Amino acid sequence: MSKTVFFCLKGVVCIMNRINKHNYYLDIAETVLERSTCLRKAYGAIVVKNDEIISTGYNGAPRGRANCCELQVCMREKLNIPRGERYELCRSVHAEANAIISASRRDLLDSVIYLVGKEISTGEYVSGASSCSMCKRLVINAGIKQVIIRDDKENFRIVDVEDWITNDDSLNEEGGY
């Protein structure tokens, strides 16, 4: 938190705690995740360029399809599939993907995507959250320059997308999320 001093009416000095810009956007992404329909993890993402929110996305079934909340079953959970594996069995479109398909490529170039994930069972932030390998490819092709991922209410990681290009995890079988 940074402290900002400003003058209120009638010369009274007020001090307010003001969150930094990254946590401001991460808080918005965290609100977006409240629309998630996943029974395992809720994710929210927002794309920001030049201090303007370009698009938002959360993980959920494609439009018109029944979601896991409605079906009351998660196929990956039912089959006891570990985190980071067998995403083809998931009904959801991931938050990053939904945010990317809701924006034009022109707006996505050199933008930043903010990502927040929470465990449904505990409400805790997803430990070590990251984009899955498919979403990494989408982020790269969209021309997004950074991914900022919340670790807890005040701490986050900044990932330069160039690192995903240089350190291609698809060559060493690392998963995501």
C-alpha positions as CSV (number, residue, x, y, z in Angstrom):
1,M,0.0,0.0,0.0
2,S,1.2,3.5,-0.8
3,K,0.1,6.4,1.3
4,T,-1.2,9.5,-0.5
5,V,-1.7,12.7,1.4
6,F,-4.4,15.1,0.0
7,F,-6.3,18.1,1.3
8,C,-9.9,17.7,2.1
9,L,-12.5,20.5,2.4
10,K,-11.8,23.3,4.9
11,G,-8.1,22.6,5.0
12,V,-8.3,19.3,6.9
13,V,-5.5,17.0,5.8
14,C,-6.7,13.4,5.1
15,I,-4.4,10.4,4.7
16,M,-5.7,7.5,2.7
17,N,-4.1,4.2,1.9
18,R,-4.2,3.7,-1.8
19,I,-3.4,0.4,-3.4
20,N,-1.0,0.2,-6.2
21,K,-2.2,-0.1,-9.8
22,H,-1.5,-3.8,-10.2
23,N,-3.5,-4.7,-7.1
24,Y,-6.3,-2.4,-8.3
25,Y,-6.6,-4.4,-11.5
26,L,-6.1,-7.7,-9.7
27,D,-9.0,-6.8,-7.4
28,I,-11.2,-6.2,-10.5
29,A,-10.1,-9.6,-11.9
30,E,-10.9,-11.2,-8.6
31,T,-14.4,-9.7,-8.8
32,V,-14.7,-11.1,-12.4
33,L,-13.9,-14.7,-11.1
34,E,-17.1,-14.6,-9.1
35,R,-18.9,-15.4,-12.4
36,S,-17.0,-18.6,-12.8
37,T,-19.0,-21.8,-13.1
38,C,-16.1,-24.3,-12.4
39,L,-16.5,-26.6,-9.4
40,R,-12.8,-26.8,-8.7
41,K,-11.2,-23.4,-9.3
42,A,-12.5,-20.0,-10.1
43,Y,-10.4,-17.8,-12.3
44,G,-10.9,-14.2,-13.4
45,A,-8.9,-12.3,-16.0
46,I,-8.8,-8.7,-17.3
47,V,-6.9,-7.3,-20.2
48,V,-5.5,-3.7,-19.7
49,K,-3.9,-1.4,-22.1
50,N,-2.8,2.1,-21.5
51,D,-4.6,2.1,-18.2
52,E,-7.9,1.1,-19.8
53,I,-9.7,-2.2,-19.3
54,I,-10.1,-3.8,-22.7
55,S,-11.9,-7.0,-21.8
56,T,-12.7,-9.5,-19.0
57,G,-13.0,-13.2,-18.8
58,Y,-13.8,-16.0,-16.3
59,N,-13.7,-19.8,-16.6
60,G,-17.0,-21.4,-17.6
61,A,-18.7,-23.5,-20.1
62,P,-19.1,-22.2,-23.7
63,R,-22.2,-20.0,-24.2
64,G,-25.3,-22.1,-24.5
65,R,-23.8,-25.2,-22.9
66,A,-24.7,-26.5,-19.5
67,N,-22.0,-25.6,-17.0
68,C,-20.5,-27.7,-14.2
69,C,-22.6,-25.8,-11.5
70,E,-25.8,-26.7,-13.4
71,L,-24.7,-30.3,-14.0
72,Q,-23.3,-30.6,-10.4
73,V,-20.3,-32.6,-11.7
74,C,-16.8,-31.8,-12.8
75,M,-15.5,-34.6,-15.1
76,R,-11.9,-34.0,-14.1
77,E,-12.8,-34.1,-10.4
78,K,-14.9,-37.2,-10.9
79,L,-12.0,-38.9,-12.7
80,N,-9.5,-37.6,-10.0
81,I,-7.4,-35.9,-12.7
82,P,-4.6,-33.8,-11.1
83,R,-4.1,-30.1,-11.6
84,G,-2.5,-29.3,-14.9
85,E,-3.5,-32.4,-16.8
86,R,-6.2,-33.5,-19.3
87,Y,-7.8,-30.1,-19.9
88,E,-9.6,-31.6,-23.0
89,L,-12.0,-33.2,-20.5
90,C,-12.8,-29.8,-18.9
91,R,-16.1,-28.1,-19.9
92,S,-14.7,-24.7,-19.3
93,V,-13.2,-22.1,-21.5
94,H,-10.4,-20.6,-19.4
95,A,-10.5,-17.0,-18.1
96,E,-7.6,-15.9,-20.3
97,A,-9.1,-17.4,-23.4
98,N,-12.5,-15.7,-22.7
99,A,-10.8,-12.3,-22.1
100,I,-8.8,-12.7,-25.4
101,I,-11.7,-13.7,-27.6
102,S,-13.7,-10.7,-26.2
103,A,-11.1,-8.2,-27.5
104,S,-9.6,-7.2,-30.9
105,R,-6.0,-8.1,-31.7
106,R,-5.3,-4.4,-32.2
107,D,-6.3,-3.8,-28.6
108,L,-4.4,-6.8,-27.3
109,L,-1.0,-5.9,-28.7
110,D,1.4,-4.9,-25.9
111,S,-1.4,-5.2,-23.3
112,V,-1.2,-6.8,-19.9
113,I,-3.5,-9.5,-18.6
114,Y,-4.2,-9.8,-14.9
115,L,-5.1,-13.3,-13.6
116,V,-6.6,-14.3,-10.2
117,G,-7.5,-17.9,-9.2
118,K,-9.2,-19.2,-6.1
119,E,-9.8,-22.8,-4.9
120,I,-13.6,-23.4,-4.7
121,S,-13.3,-25.8,-1.8
122,T,-11.4,-23.3,0.4
123,G,-11.7,-19.9,-1.0
124,E,-7.9,-19.6,-0.9
125,Y,-5.8,-18.2,-3.8
126,V,-4.6,-20.9,-6.1
127,S,-1.0,-21.7,-5.1
128,G,1.5,-21.1,-7.9
129,A,-1.2,-20.2,-10.4
130,S,-0.2,-19.8,-14.0
131,S,-1.7,-20.1,-17.4
132,C,-2.1,-23.6,-18.8
133,S,0.0,-24.4,-21.9
134,M,-3.0,-23.7,-24.3
135,C,-3.7,-20.3,-22.7
136,K,0.0,-19.5,-22.9
137,R,-0.2,-20.0,-26.6
138,L,-3.2,-17.8,-26.9
139,V,-1.5,-15.1,-24.8
140,I,1.6,-15.3,-27.0
141,N,-0.4,-15.1,-30.3
142,A,-2.6,-12.3,-29.0
143,G,0.5,-10.1,-28.6
144,I,0.1,-9.6,-24.8
145,K,3.3,-8.5,-23.2
146,Q,2.9,-9.4,-19.5
147,V,0.8,-11.6,-17.3
148,I,0.3,-10.5,-13.7
149,I,-0.8,-13.3,-11.4
150,R,-2.1,-12.8,-7.9
151,D,-0.4,-15.0,-5.2
152,D,-2.3,-13.5,-2.2
153,K,-4.2,-10.3,-1.5
154,E,-1.2,-8.0,-1.8
155,N,1.5,-10.1,-3.6
156,F,1.7,-11.0,-7.3
157,R,4.1,-12.2,-9.9
158,I,4.9,-10.4,-13.2
159,V,5.6,-12.7,-16.1
160,D,7.1,-11.4,-19.3
161,V,5.4,-13.3,-22.1
162,E,8.7,-13.2,-23.9
163,D,9.9,-15.7,-21.2
164,W,7.2,-18.1,-22.3
165,I,8.5,-17.9,-25.9
166,T,12.1,-18.3,-24.9
167,N,11.5,-21.1,-22.3
168,D,9.0,-23.2,-24.2
169,D,7.4,-25.4,-21.5
170,S,5.8,-27.6,-24.2
171,L,9.2,-29.0,-24.9
172,N,9.7,-30.2,-21.3
173,E,6.2,-31.5,-20.5
174,E,5.5,-28.9,-17.8
175,G,1.8,-28.3,-17.1
176,G,-0.1,-25.1,-16.2
177,Y,-2.5,-23.8,-13.6
